[in-house]
Amino acid sequence: MASDTPEPLVQLADISGRGRALIASKAIFAGQILLQDTPILLYPAAPHKNLSSSFCSHCFRSLPIPNPNSATLCCPSCSNFALFCSPECHSIALASSHSQWVCKALGLLRSSNPSSELQTQANFLLGAYNLAEISPDDFNMLLSLQGEGTLDGETQMLHSFISAVMAEFPLKSFSRFSVELTAALLARDKRNAFGLMENSKECGERMVRAYGIYPRASFFNHDCLPNACRFDYIDKPGDGNNDIIIRALHDIAEGKEICLSYFPVNWKFADRQKRLLEDYGFVCECDRCIVEKTWREDDEEEDEKMALENEEEEQEFPHAYFFVRYLCPNEECGGTVAPLPPSQGTPSNIMECNVCGQLRTEEEFNRDEDEDDMVDD
Ligand SMILES: C[S@@+](CC[C@H](N)C(=O)[O-])C[C@H]1O[C@@H](n2cnc3c(N)ncnc32)[C@H](O)[C@@H]1O
Protein backbone atom coordinates (compact mmCIF):
# COMPACT_ATOMS: atom_id res chain seq x y z
CA MET A 1 0.00 0.00 0.00
CA ALA A 2 1.35 3.45 -0.89
CA SER A 3 2.22 5.60 2.13
CA ASP A 4 1.01 9.22 2.43
CA THR A 5 4.10 10.22 4.42
CA PRO A 6 6.43 12.19 2.14
CA GLU A 7 9.92 10.79 1.84
CA PRO A 8 12.32 12.70 4.07
CA LEU A 9 14.46 15.24 2.23
CA VAL A 10 17.49 14.58 4.45
CA GLN A 11 19.27 11.43 5.54
CA LEU A 12 21.93 10.65 8.07
CA ALA A 13 25.46 9.92 6.83
CA ASP A 14 28.91 9.54 8.36
CA ILE A 15 31.50 11.89 6.91
CA SER A 16 35.15 11.36 7.68
CA GLY A 17 36.47 14.11 9.98
CA ARG A 18 32.97 15.56 10.53
CA GLY A 19 31.10 12.73 12.27
CA ARG A 20 27.40 12.26 11.64
CA ALA A 21 25.89 14.66 9.12
CA LEU A 22 22.67 15.24 7.22
CA ILE A 23 22.76 15.04 3.43
CA ALA A 24 20.12 15.74 0.77
CA SER A 25 18.32 12.47 -0.06
CA LYS A 26 16.99 14.03 -3.30
CA ALA A 27 17.27 17.34 -5.17
CA ILE A 28 16.07 20.14 -2.89
CA PHE A 29 14.58 23.47 -3.95
CA ALA A 30 15.16 26.91 -2.45
CA GLY A 31 12.90 27.51 0.56
CA GLN A 32 11.88 23.87 1.02
CA ILE A 33 11.38 22.72 4.61
CA LEU A 34 14.08 20.13 5.24
CA LEU A 35 13.18 19.30 8.79
CA GLN A 36 10.77 20.30 11.52
CA ASP A 37 12.00 19.11 14.89
CA THR A 38 10.41 19.00 18.35
CA PRO A 39 12.59 19.42 21.46
CA ILE A 40 13.16 16.57 23.91
CA LEU A 41 14.21 19.15 26.49
CA LEU A 42 13.56 22.88 26.86
CA TYR A 43 14.95 25.06 29.60
CA PRO A 44 15.02 28.79 30.31
CA ALA A 45 18.03 31.04 29.80
CA ALA A 46 18.90 33.09 32.90
CA PRO A 47 16.44 36.02 33.08
CA HIS A 48 17.47 39.20 31.25
CA LYS A 49 17.67 42.19 33.53
CA ASN A 50 16.48 44.65 30.87
CA LEU A 51 13.53 42.60 29.70
CA SER A 52 10.14 43.00 31.30
CA SER A 53 8.12 40.42 29.36
CA SER A 54 7.46 37.09 30.99
CA PHE A 55 6.74 33.78 29.33
CA CYS A 56 5.09 30.45 29.98
CA SER A 57 7.37 28.17 32.00
CA HIS A 58 6.26 25.18 29.96
CA CYS A 59 5.96 26.20 26.29
CA PHE A 60 7.94 29.50 26.57
CA ARG A 61 5.38 31.57 24.69
CA SER A 62 5.07 35.23 25.84
CA LEU A 63 2.37 35.72 28.44
CA PRO A 64 -0.31 38.35 27.86
CA ILE A 65 -0.31 41.36 30.19
CA PRO A 66 -2.18 39.98 33.24
CA ASN A 67 -5.78 40.99 33.68
CA PRO A 68 -6.15 42.10 37.35
CA ASN A 69 -9.43 40.13 37.60
CA SER A 70 -8.12 36.85 36.28
CA ALA A 71 -6.28 34.29 38.37
CA THR A 72 -2.72 33.65 37.21
CA LEU A 73 -1.71 30.05 36.70
CA CYS A 74 1.51 29.40 38.57
CA CYS A 75 3.49 26.56 40.09
CA PRO A 76 2.41 26.10 43.76
CA SER A 77 6.06 25.74 44.86
CA CYS A 78 7.73 28.34 42.63
CA SER A 79 4.74 30.78 42.77
CA ASN A 80 5.30 33.81 40.50
CA PHE A 81 8.67 32.53 39.33
CA ALA A 82 6.87 29.96 37.14
CA LEU A 83 3.77 31.16 35.31
CA PHE A 84 1.79 29.29 32.66
CA CYS A 85 -0.18 30.38 29.62
CA SER A 86 -2.92 27.74 29.80
CA PRO A 87 -4.37 25.02 32.06
CA GLU A 88 -2.76 22.43 29.69
CA CYS A 89 0.75 23.85 30.10
CA HIS A 90 0.13 24.17 33.85
CA SER A 91 -0.89 20.54 34.32
CA ILE A 92 1.81 19.10 32.03
CA ALA A 93 4.50 21.10 33.85
CA LEU A 94 3.31 20.05 37.32
CA ALA A 95 3.53 16.42 36.21
CA SER A 96 6.96 16.80 34.59
CA SER A 97 9.35 19.77 34.70
CA HIS A 98 8.00 21.17 38.01
CA SER A 99 8.32 18.05 40.10
CA GLN A 100 8.98 18.53 43.83
CA TRP A 101 12.73 18.05 43.72
CA VAL A 102 13.19 20.38 40.71
CA CYS A 103 11.20 23.15 42.42
CA LYS A 104 13.27 22.76 45.59
CA ALA A 105 16.48 23.05 43.53
CA LEU A 106 15.13 26.07 41.59
CA GLY A 107 14.35 27.82 44.89
CA LEU A 108 17.87 27.22 46.23
CA LEU A 109 19.33 28.37 42.93
CA ARG A 110 17.41 31.65 43.04
CA SER A 111 18.55 32.36 46.60
CA SER A 112 22.20 31.66 45.76
CA ASN A 113 22.15 34.30 43.00
CA PRO A 114 24.64 32.62 40.60
CA SER A 115 26.12 34.18 37.44
CA SER A 116 23.83 34.01 34.38
CA GLU A 117 26.00 31.33 32.80
CA LEU A 118 25.91 29.07 35.87
CA GLN A 119 22.20 29.60 36.27
CA THR A 120 21.56 28.59 32.65
CA GLN A 121 23.76 25.50 33.03
CA ALA A 122 21.97 24.56 36.26
CA ASN A 123 18.60 24.98 34.51
CA PHE A 124 19.83 22.57 31.83
CA LEU A 125 21.10 20.00 34.33
CA LEU A 126 17.87 20.06 36.33
CA GLY A 127 15.94 19.50 33.10
CA ALA A 128 18.30 16.71 32.01
CA TYR A 129 18.24 14.84 35.33
CA ASN A 130 14.49 15.20 35.44
CA LEU A 131 14.27 13.82 31.89
CA ALA A 132 16.02 10.64 33.09
CA GLU A 133 13.17 10.16 35.56
CA ILE A 134 10.21 11.05 33.34
CA SER A 135 11.43 9.88 29.92
CA PRO A 136 14.44 7.52 29.96
CA ASP A 137 14.36 7.11 26.16
CA ASP A 138 14.71 10.85 25.61
CA PHE A 139 17.46 10.97 28.20
CA ASN A 140 19.38 8.25 26.33
CA MET A 141 18.82 10.17 23.10
CA LEU A 142 20.36 13.24 24.76
CA LEU A 143 23.36 11.17 25.80
CA SER A 144 23.77 9.79 22.27
CA LEU A 145 24.46 13.29 20.92
CA GLN A 146 27.98 14.53 20.29
CA GLY A 147 30.27 16.00 23.00
CA GLU A 148 32.99 14.93 25.45
CA GLY A 149 32.83 16.18 29.02
CA THR A 150 35.63 17.79 31.03
CA LEU A 151 35.80 17.73 34.82
CA ASP A 152 36.48 21.39 35.59
CA GLY A 153 35.67 23.38 38.74
CA GLU A 154 32.31 24.62 37.45
CA THR A 155 31.18 21.09 36.66
CA GLN A 156 32.16 19.93 40.15
CA MET A 157 30.30 22.86 41.72
CA LEU A 158 27.13 22.27 39.68
CA HIS A 159 27.27 18.57 40.44
CA SER A 160 27.61 19.11 44.20
CA PHE A 161 24.74 21.58 44.19
CA ILE A 162 22.35 19.21 42.42
CA SER A 163 23.53 16.09 44.30
CA ALA A 164 22.74 17.80 47.62
CA VAL A 165 19.12 18.38 46.52
CA MET A 166 18.80 14.91 44.99
CA ALA A 167 19.93 13.31 48.26
CA GLU A 168 16.64 14.50 49.81
CA PHE A 169 14.58 12.88 47.04
CA PRO A 170 16.03 9.43 46.39
CA LEU A 171 14.37 8.72 43.03
CA LYS A 172 15.24 5.55 41.10
CA SER A 173 17.09 7.24 38.22
CA PHE A 174 19.32 9.30 40.53
CA SER A 175 21.49 6.31 41.43
CA ARG A 176 23.22 6.53 38.02
CA PHE A 177 24.41 10.10 38.41
CA SER A 178 28.07 10.80 38.86
CA VAL A 179 30.20 13.87 38.28
CA GLU A 180 31.39 12.26 35.02
CA LEU A 181 27.81 12.00 33.82
CA THR A 182 27.19 15.63 34.77
CA ALA A 183 30.24 16.60 32.69
CA ALA A 184 29.02 14.50 29.75
CA LEU A 185 25.58 16.13 29.91
CA LEU A 186 27.03 19.65 29.99
CA ALA A 187 29.12 18.84 26.91
CA ARG A 188 26.06 17.55 25.02
CA ASP A 189 24.32 20.81 25.87
CA LYS A 190 27.20 23.02 24.74
CA ARG A 191 27.56 21.23 21.39
CA ASN A 192 23.93 20.71 20.55
CA ALA A 193 21.55 23.22 22.18
CA PHE A 194 19.67 25.69 19.97
CA GLY A 195 18.72 29.09 21.42
CA LEU A 196 15.13 30.27 20.99
CA MET A 197 15.34 34.00 20.58
CA GLU A 198 13.53 36.83 22.30
CA ASN A 199 11.60 39.06 19.99
CA SER A 200 14.50 41.30 18.90
CA LYS A 201 12.26 44.31 18.27
CA GLU A 202 11.27 44.36 21.93
CA CYS A 203 14.68 44.15 23.53
CA GLY A 204 16.76 45.81 20.82
CA GLU A 205 19.38 43.08 20.77
CA ARG A 206 19.57 39.38 20.09
CA MET A 207 18.86 37.55 23.35
CA VAL A 208 17.96 33.98 24.09
CA ARG A 209 14.73 33.23 25.95
CA ALA A 210 15.12 29.46 26.19
CA TYR A 211 17.33 26.66 24.92
CA GLY A 212 16.19 23.41 23.39
CA ILE A 213 17.71 20.05 22.56
CA TYR A 214 16.46 18.98 19.14
CA PRO A 215 17.65 15.44 18.52
CA ARG A 216 17.38 15.35 14.71
CA ALA A 217 18.48 18.94 14.03
CA SER A 218 21.56 18.22 16.17
CA PHE A 219 23.01 16.24 13.26
CA PHE A 220 23.50 19.33 11.08
CA ASN A 221 27.16 20.23 10.84
CA HIS A 222 28.44 23.78 10.56
CA ASP A 223 29.57 25.73 7.51
CA CYS A 224 30.42 29.45 7.45
CA LEU A 225 28.55 29.56 4.10
CA PRO A 226 25.53 27.48 5.08
CA ASN A 227 23.03 26.17 2.55
CA ALA A 228 20.17 26.07 5.08
CA CYS A 229 19.05 28.04 8.10
CA ARG A 230 16.73 27.52 11.00
CA PHE A 231 13.59 29.41 11.97
CA ASP A 232 11.70 29.44 15.25
CA TYR A 233 8.30 30.95 15.98
CA ILE A 234 8.09 30.75 19.75
CA ASP A 235 5.18 33.19 20.10
CA LYS A 236 3.01 31.67 17.40
CA PRO A 237 -0.40 30.47 18.60
CA GLY A 238 -1.27 26.78 18.66
CA ASP A 239 0.78 23.63 19.07
CA GLY A 240 4.43 23.26 18.09
CA ASN A 241 5.44 26.84 18.94
CA ASN A 242 8.79 25.59 20.21
CA ASP A 243 9.56 23.41 17.17
CA ILE A 244 12.36 24.56 14.92
CA ILE A 245 12.16 24.52 11.15
CA ILE A 246 15.15 24.17 8.85
CA ARG A 247 14.75 25.60 5.32
CA ALA A 248 17.01 25.50 2.28
CA LEU A 249 18.54 28.85 1.26
CA HIS A 250 18.88 27.79 -2.38
CA ASP A 251 18.62 24.68 -4.56
CA ILE A 252 20.76 21.81 -3.24
CA ALA A 253 21.83 18.78 -5.30
CA GLU A 254 21.05 15.24 -4.14
CA GLY A 255 23.84 13.82 -1.94
CA LYS A 256 25.21 17.25 -0.86
CA GLU A 257 25.75 17.85 2.84
CA ILE A 258 23.33 20.29 4.43
CA CYS A 259 24.91 22.67 6.91
CA LEU A 260 23.78 25.47 9.20
CA SER A 261 25.89 28.27 10.57
CA TYR A 262 26.17 27.87 14.36
CA PHE A 263 26.23 31.69 14.81
CA PRO A 264 25.39 34.81 12.77
CA VAL A 265 26.94 34.54 9.31
CA ASN A 266 28.50 38.02 9.48
CA TRP A 267 31.02 37.11 12.21
CA LYS A 268 34.67 37.73 11.37
CA PHE A 269 37.14 34.92 10.64
CA ALA A 270 39.00 35.06 13.99
CA ASP A 271 35.76 35.09 16.03
CA ARG A 272 34.33 32.18 14.06
CA GLN A 273 37.47 30.09 14.44
CA LYS A 274 37.68 30.81 18.17
CA ARG A 275 34.06 29.88 18.81
CA LEU A 276 34.24 26.70 16.73
CA LEU A 277 37.41 25.53 18.45
CA GLU A 278 36.39 26.44 22.00
CA ASP A 279 32.74 25.40 21.94
CA TYR A 280 32.63 22.77 19.18
CA GLY A 281 36.16 21.35 19.21
CA PHE A 282 37.11 21.66 15.54
CA VAL A 283 39.03 23.88 13.14
CA CYS A 284 36.76 25.03 10.34
CA GLU A 285 38.18 24.51 6.85
CA CYS A 286 35.17 25.55 4.82
CA ASP A 287 35.61 27.41 1.49
CA ARG A 288 35.12 30.76 3.21
CA CYS A 289 37.65 30.10 5.98
CA ILE A 290 40.26 28.90 3.46
CA VAL A 291 39.98 32.24 1.64
CA GLU A 292 39.71 34.42 4.74
CA LYS A 293 42.65 32.93 6.58
CA THR A 294 44.88 34.62 3.99
CA TRP A 295 43.41 38.04 4.85
CA ARG A 296 45.21 40.24 7.33
CA GLU A 297 42.96 40.80 10.34
CA ASP A 298 42.87 44.61 10.07
CA ASP A 299 42.13 44.34 6.33
CA GLU A 300 39.25 41.98 6.76
CA GLU A 301 36.51 44.58 6.37
CA GLU A 302 38.27 46.17 3.40
CA ASP A 303 38.76 42.80 1.69
CA GLU A 304 35.10 41.93 2.15
CA LYS A 305 34.03 45.26 0.65
CA MET A 306 36.37 44.89 -2.30
CA ALA A 307 35.07 41.41 -2.92
CA LEU A 308 31.54 42.75 -3.01
CA GLU A 309 32.36 45.62 -5.36
CA ASN A 310 34.81 44.14 -7.79
CA GLU A 311 33.65 41.46 -10.20
CA GLU A 312 37.10 39.99 -10.68
CA GLU A 313 37.63 39.79 -6.93
CA GLU A 314 34.20 38.25 -6.61
CA GLN A 315 35.42 35.19 -8.49
CA GLU A 316 38.28 34.83 -6.03
CA PHE A 317 35.91 35.33 -3.10
CA PRO A 318 33.00 33.08 -3.88
CA HIS A 319 31.26 34.06 -0.68
CA ALA A 320 30.82 37.73 -1.63
CA TYR A 321 27.61 36.70 -3.37
CA PHE A 322 26.39 34.95 -0.24
CA PHE A 323 26.21 38.19 1.75
CA VAL A 324 24.41 40.09 -0.98
CA ARG A 325 21.85 37.33 -1.27
CA TYR A 326 21.38 35.89 2.21
CA LEU A 327 22.43 38.41 4.88
CA CYS A 328 19.53 40.45 6.25
CA PRO A 329 19.89 44.08 5.07
CA ASN A 330 18.54 45.37 8.43
CA GLU A 331 21.51 46.96 10.09
CA GLU A 332 22.72 45.04 13.16
CA CYS A 333 20.26 42.19 12.60
CA GLY A 334 22.85 39.64 11.40
CA GLY A 335 20.04 37.24 10.42
CA THR A 336 20.04 34.96 7.41
CA VAL A 337 17.25 35.27 4.85
CA ALA A 338 15.69 32.30 3.08
CA PRO A 339 12.81 32.16 0.61
CA LEU A 340 9.44 30.99 1.90
CA PRO A 341 8.63 27.40 0.90
CA PRO A 342 7.67 26.88 -2.77
CA SER A 343 3.95 26.52 -3.40
CA GLN A 344 2.89 23.68 -5.74
CA GLY A 345 6.34 23.55 -7.25
CA THR A 346 6.54 27.34 -7.84
CA PRO A 347 9.45 29.01 -6.02
CA SER A 348 8.49 31.86 -3.69
CA ASN A 349 9.94 35.31 -4.28
CA ILE A 350 9.32 36.28 -0.63
CA MET A 351 12.38 36.20 1.59
CA GLU A 352 12.12 35.82 5.39
CA CYS A 353 14.81 36.78 7.91
CA ASN A 354 15.35 34.17 10.64
CA VAL A 355 16.18 36.81 13.29
CA CYS A 356 14.06 39.96 12.76
CA GLY A 357 11.35 38.00 10.95
CA GLN A 358 10.95 40.66 8.23
CA LEU A 359 9.34 39.43 5.01
CA ARG A 360 10.37 41.11 1.75
CA THR A 361 9.88 40.38 -1.92
CA GLU A 362 13.16 39.91 -3.78
CA GLU A 363 12.74 43.44 -5.22
CA GLU A 364 12.26 44.96 -1.75
CA PHE A 365 15.21 42.95 -0.49
CA ASN A 366 17.49 44.27 -3.28
CA ARG A 367 16.28 47.84 -2.68
CA ASP A 368 16.99 47.60 1.08
CA GLU A 369 20.36 46.05 0.29
CA ASP A 370 21.23 49.02 -2.03
CA GLU A 371 20.06 51.56 0.57
CA ASP A 372 22.20 49.88 3.21
CA ASP A 373 25.23 50.06 0.87
CA MET A 374 24.61 53.80 0.30
CA VAL A 375 24.56 54.41 4.07
CA ASP A 376 27.84 52.45 4.43
CA ASP A 377 29.50 54.49 1.62
C1 LIG B 1 25.73 19.69 16.58
S1 LIG B 1 26.96 18.47 16.36
C2 LIG B 1 26.77 18.01 14.67
C3 LIG B 1 26.66 16.50 14.48
C4 LIG B 1 27.92 15.74 14.77
N1 LIG B 1 28.79 15.71 13.60
C5 LIG B 1 27.67 14.31 15.25
O1 LIG B 1 28.40 13.41 14.86
O2 LIG B 1 26.74 14.13 16.05
C6 LIG B 1 28.38 19.50 16.40
C7 LIG B 1 29.68 18.76 16.27
O3 LIG B 1 29.86 18.24 14.94
C8 LIG B 1 31.21 18.40 14.50
N2 LIG B 1 31.22 19.34 13.36
C9 LIG B 1 30.26 20.21 13.01
N3 LIG B 1 30.60 20.90 11.91
C10 LIG B 1 31.82 20.48 11.54
C11 LIG B 1 32.73 20.84 10.50
N4 LIG B 1 32.42 21.78 9.61
N5 LIG B 1 33.94 20.21 10.45
C12 LIG B 1 34.26 19.25 11.38
N6 LIG B 1 33.45 18.87 12.40
C13 LIG B 1 32.23 19.48 12.49
C14 LIG B 1 31.98 18.95 15.68
O4 LIG B 1 32.50 17.87 16.41
C15 LIG B 1 30.89 19.65 16.48
O5 LIG B 1 31.20 19.77 17.85
PDBQT file of the ligand as one rigid body, heavy atoms in Angstrom, charges set to zero:
ROOT
HETATM    1  C1  LIG A 401      25.729  19.687  16.583  1.00  0.00    +0.000 C 
HETATM    2  S1  LIG A 401      26.957  18.466  16.362  1.00  0.00    +0.000 S 
HETATM    3  C2  LIG A 401      26.765  18.011  14.672  1.00  0.00    +0.000 C 
HETATM    4  C3  LIG A 401      26.657  16.498  14.477  1.00  0.00    +0.000 C 
HETATM    5  C4  LIG A 401      27.922  15.737  14.775  1.00  0.00    +0.000 C 
HETATM    6  N1  LIG A 401      28.791  15.714  13.601  1.00  0.00    +0.000 N 
HETATM    7  C5  LIG A 401      27.670  14.313  15.253  1.00  0.00    +0.000 C 
HETATM    8  O1  LIG A 401      28.404  13.414  14.856  1.00  0.00    +0.000 OA
HETATM    9  O2  LIG A 401      26.743  14.131  16.050  1.00  0.00    +0.000 OA
HETATM   10  C6  LIG A 401      28.375  19.499  16.396  1.00  0.00    +0.000 C 
HETATM   11  C7  LIG A 401      29.683  18.757  16.267  1.00  0.00    +0.000 C 
HETATM   12  O3  LIG A 401      29.861  18.242  14.943  1.00  0.00    +0.000 OA
HETATM   13  C8  LIG A 401      31.205  18.396  14.497  1.00  0.00    +0.000 C 
HETATM   14  N2  LIG A 401      31.225  19.338  13.365  1.00  0.00    +0.000 N 
HETATM   15  C9  LIG A 401      30.257  20.209  13.007  1.00  0.00    +0.000 A 
HETATM   16  N3  LIG A 401      30.605  20.900  11.911  1.00  0.00    +0.000 NA
HETATM   17  C10 LIG A 401      31.824  20.476  11.545  1.00  0.00    +0.000 A 
HETATM   18  C11 LIG A 401      32.734  20.837  10.498  1.00  0.00    +0.000 A 
HETATM   19  N4  LIG A 401      32.422  21.778   9.610  1.00  0.00    +0.000 N 
HETATM   20  N5  LIG A 401      33.937  20.205  10.448  1.00  0.00    +0.000 NA
HETATM   21  C12 LIG A 401      34.260  19.253  11.379  1.00  0.00    +0.000 A 
HETATM   22  N6  LIG A 401      33.445  18.874  12.399  1.00  0.00    +0.000 NA
HETATM   23  C13 LIG A 401      32.233  19.484  12.487  1.00  0.00    +0.000 A 
HETATM   24  C14 LIG A 401      31.980  18.947  15.682  1.00  0.00    +0.000 C 
HETATM   25  O4  LIG A 401      32.496  17.870  16.413  1.00  0.00    +0.000 OA
HETATM   26  C15 LIG A 401      30.887  19.648  16.478  1.00  0.00    +0.000 C 
HETATM   27  O5  LIG A 401      31.200  19.767  17.850  1.00  0.00    +0.000 OA
ENDROOT
TORSDOF 0
